[in-house]
Amino acid sequence: MENKPTHIANKMESISLQIPSLPENIRIVESFIDNVKEQYNIDDDIYGNILIAITEAVNNAIQHGNKCNPSKNVVLSLQLMDDAVRFTVKDEGVGFDFHHIPDPVSPENLDKIGGRGVFLIKHLADEVHFKDSGREVEMIFYVN
């Protein structure tokens, strides 16, 4: 069976990818994003932002959400719209308090290793929405 995009009523196309929560599966996500870039002619300018934000979100879902448990999955979904690309990353973890994330650029956090993922995602995507108690992050990138 071919993995072709599903056509949705309002001219959006949707594609999903499900991976076990293993750090090495980030390569699959990178390849998925590369294929999307080629298939839908996504500009190089946004491609870099998409690649970094999505791989960071999936990495967070694998490591922090699912605790690298290979029996838990991460689902990456993509919706192509007329003027934007929407990515959603879902994990099977307990979620997190996305309202109270330490600011990684405040002086007390500058020397800390880690803690910059959500900060990066928020600065690279045009819109970021956390749902389902932090188990789902939606990132929107405008293409026009």
Secondary structure, DSSP 8 states (H G I E B T S, - for coil): -----EE-TTS-EEEEEEEES-GGGHHHHHHHHHHHHHHHT--HHHHHHHHHHHHHHHHHIIIIISTT-TTSEEEEEEEE-SSEEEEEEE-SS----TTS---TTSGGGTT-SS--HHHHHHHHSSEEEEEGGGTEEEEEEE--
